[in-house]
């Protein structure tokens, strides 16, 4: 088990609830391999202090991710990226991906962004995740 340099960042202007931003960032870091199975997340107290938010907000995000099987909390040891999420079927993954892409493109279009700009940003995000993962090895 490894402690990571992972740190949360909040966007006060996004309109997305803070606990949801925390969940989205962990899931995004897992998707880009910036976080891997067994990696330890910062403590609830540390996240709350660093982001100047209520510890209950962090607890809510961590608890929801634990219920979903994303995190594993070990009393007295810490909170870690869980090692076994049940993989959805190929059809379910394709359905989820199509739904996410549709929502993403729609929201981006509302913000005046093009599909090509989205692709470039996604490629940059993937490269960042790969670099973070390689630096930790």
N, CA, C and O of each residue as an XYZ file, in Angstrom:
548
protein
N       0.850     -1.180      0.000
C       0.000      0.000      0.000
C       0.885      1.228      0.000
O       1.905      1.294      0.685
N       0.464      2.188     -0.783
C       1.331      3.333     -1.029
C       0.561      4.622     -0.783
O      -0.597      4.741     -1.184
N       1.187      5.573     -0.135
C       0.602      6.890      0.024
C       0.937      7.682     -1.224
O       2.078      7.682     -1.687
N      -0.064      8.356     -1.763
C       0.134      9.073     -3.021
C       0.295     10.558     -2.773
O       0.073     11.050     -1.667
N       0.682     11.258     -3.814
C       0.740     12.706     -3.764
C      -0.575     13.310     -4.229
O      -0.643     14.499     -4.541
N      -1.617     12.491     -4.276
C      -2.919     12.937     -4.753
C      -3.467     14.042     -3.853
O      -3.428     13.937     -2.627
N      -3.973     15.090     -4.472
C      -4.578     16.183     -3.701
C      -5.858     16.628     -4.390
O      -5.927     16.698     -5.617
N      -6.854     16.922     -3.597
C      -8.129     17.403     -4.133
C      -8.042     18.887     -4.471
O      -7.286     19.635     -3.852
N      -8.825     19.298     -5.458
C      -8.962     20.718     -5.811
C     -10.446     20.997     -5.981
O     -11.179     20.191     -6.554
N     -10.879     22.141     -5.481
C     -12.287     22.499     -5.598
C     -12.477     23.645     -6.582
O     -11.628     24.525     -6.721
N     -13.613     23.604     -7.254
C     -14.009     24.685     -8.149
C     -15.299     25.272     -7.589
O     -16.380     24.713     -7.775
N     -15.174     26.396     -6.907
C     -16.318     27.024     -6.246
C     -17.351     27.549     -7.244
O     -18.495     27.815     -6.875
N     -16.951     27.695     -8.493
C     -17.848     28.266     -9.499
C     -18.505     27.227    -10.395
O     -19.236     27.584    -11.318
N     -18.253     25.937    -10.136
C     -18.762     24.892    -11.027
C     -20.251     24.601    -10.833
O     -20.914     24.106    -11.745
N     -20.769     24.906     -9.659
C     -22.161     24.574     -9.371
C     -22.330     23.123     -8.932
O     -23.441     22.694     -8.622
N     -21.235     22.365     -8.903
C     -21.271     20.965     -8.481
C     -21.012     20.910     -6.976
O     -20.063     21.527     -6.494
N     -21.848     20.177     -6.224
C     -21.634     20.087     -4.780
C     -20.219     19.589     -4.458
O     -19.651     18.785     -5.197
N     -19.665     20.073     -3.355
C     -18.291     19.759     -2.978
C     -18.085     18.248     -2.844
O     -17.100     17.717     -3.359
N     -18.994     17.550     -2.164
C     -18.804     16.111     -1.981
C     -18.757     15.399     -3.330
O     -18.015     14.431     -3.495
N     -19.541     15.872     -4.291
C     -19.575     15.280     -5.635
C     -18.258     15.555     -6.373
O     -17.761     14.697     -7.103
N     -17.700     16.750     -6.178
C     -16.407     17.064     -6.785
C     -15.325     16.117     -6.269
O     -14.470     15.668     -7.032
N     -15.367     15.815     -4.970
C     -14.385     14.901     -4.391
C     -14.510     13.507     -5.015
O     -13.509     12.891     -5.380
N     -15.733     13.023     -5.132
C     -15.977     11.711     -5.736
C     -15.508     11.702     -7.190
O     -14.824     10.776     -7.624
N     -15.880     12.736     -7.931
C     -15.497     12.808     -9.349
C     -13.990     12.825     -9.519
O     -13.464     12.223    -10.455
N     -13.288     13.512     -8.621
C     -11.828     13.586     -8.731
C     -11.171     12.240     -8.446
O     -10.200     11.876     -9.108
N     -11.681     11.508     -7.484
C     -11.129     10.177     -7.212
C     -11.393      9.261     -8.402
O     -10.497      8.543     -8.846
N     -12.612      9.283     -8.914
C     -12.931      8.425    -10.049
C     -12.108      8.807    -11.275
O     -11.664      7.935    -12.022
N     -11.902     10.102    -11.483
C     -11.078     10.552    -12.602
C      -9.634     10.114    -12.447
O      -8.992      9.716    -13.418
N      -9.120     10.189    -11.215
C      -7.735      9.773    -10.957
C      -7.567      8.275    -11.148
O      -6.517      7.822    -11.605
N      -8.580      7.508    -10.807
C      -8.535      6.058    -11.036
C      -8.561      5.786    -12.540
O      -7.818      4.941    -13.039
N      -9.421      6.508    -13.251
C      -9.543      6.300    -14.701
C      -8.256      6.620    -15.441
O      -7.957      5.992    -16.457
N      -7.488      7.587    -14.948
C      -6.236      7.967    -15.616
C      -5.023      7.262    -15.007
O      -3.884      7.533    -15.390
N      -5.268      6.367    -14.070
C      -4.216      5.618    -13.372
C      -3.351      6.494    -12.471
O      -2.268      6.075    -12.062
N      -3.812      7.699    -12.156
C      -3.099      8.515    -11.182
C      -3.271      7.911     -9.790
O      -2.412      8.074     -8.922
N      -4.391      7.209     -9.584
C      -4.619      6.435     -8.367
C      -4.822      4.985     -8.768
O      -5.497      4.685     -9.753
N      -4.225      4.086     -7.985
C      -4.321      2.653     -8.274
C      -4.761      1.897     -7.020
O      -4.745      2.428     -5.910
N      -5.144      0.673     -7.229
C      -5.529     -0.190     -6.122
C      -4.473     -0.139     -5.023
O      -3.279     -0.284     -5.286
N      -4.932      0.070     -3.785
C      -4.030      0.085     -2.639
C      -3.483      1.449     -2.291
O      -2.924      1.630     -1.209
N      -3.631      2.425     -3.191
C      -3.160      3.773     -2.878
C      -3.986      4.352     -1.737
O      -5.196      4.141     -1.660
N      -3.321      5.079     -0.861
C      -3.994      5.673      0.292
C      -4.408      7.100     -0.015
O      -3.639      7.879     -0.578
N      -5.640      7.429      0.365
C      -6.131      8.802      0.226
C      -5.788      9.586      1.486
O      -5.570      9.001      2.547
N      -5.741     10.913      1.368
C      -5.503     11.736      2.565
C      -6.637     11.530      3.577
O      -7.749     11.153      3.207
N      -6.347     11.776      4.834
C      -7.362     11.613      5.879
C      -8.473     12.636      5.707
O      -8.297     13.677      5.073
N      -9.617     12.313      6.285
C     -10.761     13.227      6.253
C     -10.351     14.575      6.842
O     -10.644     15.624      6.267
N      -9.688     14.543      7.964
C      -9.287     15.778      8.638
C      -8.352     16.610      7.764
O      -8.522     17.824      7.651
N      -7.367     15.961      7.148
C      -6.415     16.664      6.302
C      -7.106     17.317      5.101
O      -6.834     18.475      4.781
N      -7.993     16.579      4.442
C      -8.713     17.134      3.293
C      -9.555     18.324      3.735
O      -9.576     19.356      3.064
N     -10.247     18.184      4.859
C     -11.108     19.264      5.351
C     -10.299     20.521      5.658
O     -10.712     21.630      5.320
N      -9.153     20.345      6.295
C      -8.309     21.493      6.641
C      -7.732     22.138      5.375
O      -7.791     23.358      5.217
N      -7.174     21.319      4.476
C      -6.549     21.863      3.268
C      -7.536     22.602      2.374
O      -7.186     23.608      1.757
N      -8.786     22.098      2.301
C      -9.789     22.722      1.432
C     -10.684     23.706      2.177
O     -11.545     24.344      1.571
N     -10.484     23.831      3.487
C     -11.297     24.704      4.334
C     -12.790     24.386      4.174
O     -13.614     25.267      3.929
N     -13.107     23.077      4.326
C     -14.492     22.630      4.244
C     -14.826     21.809      5.483
O     -13.943     21.446      6.260
N     -16.095     21.526      5.653
C     -16.567     20.768      6.800
C     -16.128     19.304      6.665
O     -16.307     18.710      5.601
N     -15.561     18.715      7.715
C     -15.160     17.312      7.657
C     -16.306     16.369      7.292
O     -16.077     15.321      6.689
N     -17.546     16.737      7.657
C     -18.696     15.900      7.317
C     -18.876     15.787      5.803
O     -19.368     14.769      5.315
N     -18.485     16.817      5.059
C     -18.575     16.789      3.603
C     -17.606     15.745      3.049
O     -17.956     14.984      2.147
N     -16.403     15.712      3.587
C     -15.403     14.741      3.154
C     -15.869     13.339      3.538
O     -15.766     12.402      2.746
N     -16.383     13.206      4.763
C     -16.888     11.906      5.225
C     -17.998     11.402      4.304
O     -18.050     10.215      3.982
N     -18.877     12.295      3.885
C     -19.979     11.904      2.999
C     -19.435     11.351      1.688
O     -19.902     10.319      1.205
N     -18.448     12.035      1.112
C     -17.858     11.583     -0.150
C     -17.164     10.236      0.039
O     -17.356      9.323     -0.764
N     -16.364     10.108      1.086
C     -15.641      8.860      1.338
C     -16.629      7.718      1.584
O     -16.445      6.614      1.072
N     -17.674      7.984      2.365
C     -18.662      6.947      2.674
C     -19.374      6.486      1.406
O     -19.579      5.289      1.205
N     -19.752      7.441      0.547
C     -20.438      7.069     -0.696
C     -19.519      6.222     -1.580
O     -19.964      5.249     -2.188
N     -18.248      6.589     -1.649
C     -17.314      5.807     -2.465
C     -17.069      4.426     -1.856
O     -16.834      3.457     -2.579
N     -17.124      4.339     -0.539
C     -16.967      3.038      0.108
C     -18.170      2.147     -0.206
O     -18.008      0.958     -0.483
N     -19.361      2.714     -0.164
C     -20.575      1.962     -0.488
C     -20.522      1.453     -1.928
O     -20.965      0.341     -2.212
N     -19.988      2.254     -2.819
C     -19.878      1.873     -4.239
C     -18.739      0.892     -4.495
O     -18.609      0.370     -5.602
N     -17.917      0.639     -3.485
C     -16.813     -0.297     -3.652
C     -15.559      0.326     -4.235
O     -14.651     -0.386     -4.664
N     -15.504      1.659     -4.255
C     -14.335      2.360     -4.799
C     -13.249      2.456     -3.746
O     -12.063      2.331     -4.049
N     -13.663      2.680     -2.500
C     -12.715      2.842     -1.396
C     -12.900      1.740     -0.363
O     -13.957      1.119     -0.254
N     -11.838      1.528      0.381
C     -11.855      0.592      1.500
C     -11.251      1.323      2.693
O     -10.082      1.708      2.666
N     -12.052      1.514      3.737
C     -11.553      2.195      4.930
C     -11.203      1.159      5.981
O     -12.014      0.296      6.317
N      -9.989      1.255      6.494
C      -9.520      0.341      7.528
C      -9.291      1.156      8.792
O      -8.415      2.020      8.840
N     -10.083      0.873      9.806
C     -10.031      1.630     11.057
C      -8.605      1.683     11.590
O      -7.955      0.652     11.761
N      -8.129      2.895     11.849
C      -6.814      3.087     12.417
C      -5.679      3.070     11.402
O      -4.543      3.403     11.738
N      -5.975      2.685     10.168
C      -4.940      2.596      9.143
C      -5.120      3.648      8.063
O      -4.153      4.292      7.656
N      -6.350      3.828      7.595
C      -6.609      4.834      6.576
C      -7.619      4.383      5.547
O      -8.266      3.345      5.689
N      -7.737      5.188      4.509
C      -8.683      4.938      3.426
C      -7.898      4.684      2.152
O      -7.017      5.464      1.789
N      -8.219      3.590      1.475
C      -7.454      3.130      0.329
C      -8.359      2.879     -0.872
O      -9.561      2.654     -0.731
N      -7.750      2.922     -2.061
C      -8.474      2.559     -3.279
C      -8.707      1.051     -3.205
O      -7.763      0.276     -3.044
N      -9.961      0.644     -3.322
C     -10.324     -0.768     -3.198
C      -9.779     -1.572     -4.373
O      -9.557     -1.045     -5.463
N      -9.573     -2.854     -4.125
C      -8.970     -3.689     -5.160
C      -9.972     -4.407     -6.039
O      -9.581     -4.978     -7.057
N     -11.234     -4.403     -5.693
C     -12.139     -5.190     -6.530
C     -13.492     -4.569     -6.744
O     -14.414     -4.779     -5.955
N     -13.613     -3.818     -7.792
C     -14.952     -3.372     -8.167
C     -15.499     -4.381     -9.155
O     -14.795     -4.828    -10.060
N     -16.741     -4.730     -8.977
C     -17.363     -5.663     -9.909
C     -17.455     -4.984    -11.280
O     -18.046     -3.913    -11.422
N     -16.871     -5.616    -12.256
C     -16.840     -5.035    -13.593
C     -18.210     -5.176    -14.250
O     -18.777     -6.268    -14.283
N     -18.744     -4.063    -14.776
C     -20.032     -4.157    -15.471
C     -19.856     -4.906    -16.790
O     -18.744     -5.022    -17.305
N     -20.953     -5.408    -17.322
C     -20.905     -6.117    -18.597
C     -20.479     -5.155    -19.706
O     -20.533     -3.937    -19.538
N     -20.059     -5.710    -20.826
C     -19.638     -4.894    -21.968
C     -20.782     -3.985    -22.415
O     -20.571     -2.810    -22.714
N     -21.980     -4.531    -22.456
C     -23.145     -3.749    -22.878
C     -23.414     -2.601    -21.917
O     -23.735     -1.492    -22.344
N     -23.283     -2.866    -20.615
C     -23.511     -1.822    -19.616
C     -22.445     -0.743    -19.718
O     -22.751      0.446    -19.620
N     -21.204     -1.145    -19.914
C     -20.117     -0.157    -20.086
C     -20.381      0.718    -21.307
O     -20.201      1.935    -21.246
N     -20.803      0.117    -22.405
C     -21.081      0.880    -23.627
C     -22.244      1.845    -23.411
O     -22.212      2.980    -23.884
N     -23.271      1.386    -22.692
C     -24.421      2.247    -22.403
C     -23.998      3.429    -21.540
O     -24.376      4.571    -21.806
N     -23.204      3.144    -20.495
C     -22.730      4.208    -19.612
C     -21.854      5.197    -20.374
O     -21.978      6.408    -20.196
N     -20.979      4.686    -21.213
C     -20.095      5.551    -21.990
C     -20.900      6.442    -22.928
O     -20.636      7.641    -23.019
N     -21.876      5.871    -23.624
C     -22.704      6.658    -24.548
C     -23.448      7.760    -23.790
O     -23.551      8.890    -24.268
N     -23.962      7.425    -22.610
C     -24.676      8.410    -21.795
C     -23.733      9.529    -21.354
O     -24.076     10.707    -21.454
N     -22.558      9.165    -20.871
C     -21.595     10.167    -20.424
C     -21.140     11.064    -21.568
O     -21.062     12.283    -21.415
N     -20.842     10.463    -22.704
C     -20.399     11.247    -23.863
C     -21.490     12.227    -24.278
O     -21.209     13.393    -24.554
N     -22.729     11.759    -24.322
C     -23.834     12.639    -24.696
C     -23.969     13.824    -23.751
O     -24.124     14.964    -24.189
N     -23.908     13.544    -22.442
C     -24.013     14.611    -21.445
C     -22.826     15.567    -21.545
O     -22.989     16.784    -21.450
N     -21.640     15.010    -21.737
C     -20.405     15.791    -21.802
C     -20.431     16.734    -23.004
O     -20.138     17.923    -22.877
N     -20.777     16.201    -24.152
C     -20.825     17.007    -25.371
C     -21.901     18.083    -25.255
O     -21.699     19.218    -25.687
N     -23.032     17.730    -24.678
C     -24.116     18.700    -24.509
C     -23.701     19.845    -23.588
O     -23.926     21.011    -23.910
N     -23.104     19.522    -22.458
C     -22.657     20.556    -21.518
C     -21.553     21.408    -22.119
O     -21.524     22.625    -21.934
N     -20.644     20.762    -22.841
C     -19.547     21.501    -23.480
C     -20.102     22.442    -24.549
O     -19.673     23.591    -24.659
N     -21.048     21.949    -25.326
C     -21.671     22.796    -26.353
C     -22.341     24.011    -25.741
O     -22.274     25.109    -26.294
N     -22.989     23.814    -24.596
C     -23.629     24.932    -23.896
C     -22.609     25.963    -23.449
O     -22.920     27.148    -23.334
N     -21.384     25.504    -23.197
C     -20.309     26.399    -22.758
C     -19.527     26.966    -23.942
O     -18.562     27.708    -23.755
N     -19.948     26.614    -25.169
C     -19.285     27.149    -26.353
C     -18.023     26.399    -26.748
O     -17.191     26.926    -27.486
N     -17.877     25.179    -26.266
C     -16.693     24.375    -26.584
C     -16.997     23.418    -27.735
O     -18.133     22.971    -27.894
N     -15.984     23.108    -28.531
C     -16.164     22.182    -29.646
C     -15.751     20.771    -29.234
O     -15.068     20.583    -28.227
N     -16.169     19.792    -30.017
C     -15.791     18.408    -29.765
C     -14.270     18.261    -29.858
O     -13.674     17.529    -29.068
N     -13.640     18.942    -30.808
C     -12.181     18.864    -30.929
C     -11.489     19.410    -29.686
O     -10.475     18.859    -29.259
N     -12.012     20.476    -29.102
C     -11.438     21.006    -27.861
C     -11.582     19.992    -26.724
O     -10.682     19.843    -25.898
N     -12.722     19.297    -26.690
C     -12.931     18.264    -25.675
C     -11.921     17.134    -25.844
O     -11.337     16.662    -24.869
N     -11.720     16.705    -27.089
C     -10.778     15.611    -27.365
C      -9.373     16.001    -26.919
O      -8.680     15.210    -26.279
N      -8.954     17.212    -27.255
C      -7.623     17.682    -26.854
C      -7.488     17.708    -25.333
O      -6.467     17.290    -24.786
N      -8.522     18.200    -24.658
C      -8.478     18.268    -23.192
C      -8.439     16.864    -22.583
O      -7.721     16.637    -21.610
N      -9.194     15.928    -23.140
C      -9.185     14.555    -22.639
C      -7.825     13.893    -22.859
O      -7.333     13.171    -21.992
N      -7.229     14.138    -24.008
C      -5.904     13.571    -24.277
C      -4.873     14.148    -23.305
O      -4.015     13.423    -22.803
N      -4.960     15.452    -23.044
C      -4.042     16.082    -22.093
C      -4.246     15.494    -20.697
O      -3.275     15.229    -19.988
N      -5.499     15.290    -20.300
C      -5.799     14.724    -18.980
C      -5.252     13.306    -18.865
O      -4.694     12.936    -17.832
N      -5.409     12.510    -19.922
C      -4.895     11.138    -19.915
C      -3.376     11.141    -19.801
O      -2.804     10.325    -19.078
N      -2.730     12.046    -20.504
C      -1.266     12.130    -20.448
C      -0.799     12.525    -19.050
O       0.200     11.996    -18.561
N      -1.510     13.448    -18.403
C      -1.174     13.854    -17.036
C      -1.264     12.657    -16.091
O      -0.384     12.449    -15.256
N      -2.328     11.876    -16.227
C      -2.516     10.706    -15.373
C      -1.415      9.683    -15.575
O      -0.927      9.093    -14.611
N      -1.019      9.468    -16.831
C       0.063      8.527    -17.121
C       1.373      9.014    -16.516
O       2.136      8.221    -15.965
N       1.637     10.316    -16.616
C       2.878     10.871    -16.056
C       2.899     10.725    -14.544
O       3.925     10.362    -13.969
N       1.770     11.005    -13.894
C       1.706     10.877    -12.439
C       1.937      9.427    -12.033
O       2.655      9.150    -11.071
N       1.322      8.501    -12.774
C       1.496      7.087    -12.474
C       2.925      6.628    -12.650
O       3.421      5.832    -11.852
N       3.601      7.115    -13.684
C       4.995      6.732    -13.943
C       5.931      7.330    -12.902
O       6.910      6.690    -12.518
N       5.649      8.545    -12.438
C       6.500      9.186    -11.443
C       6.469      8.437    -10.126
O       7.448      8.467     -9.379
N       5.372      7.768     -9.825
C       5.229      7.061     -8.557
C       5.859      5.678     -8.604
O       6.067      5.067     -7.556
N       6.166      5.172     -9.784
C       6.711      3.814     -9.876
C       8.152      3.770     -9.538
O       8.761      2.700     -9.568
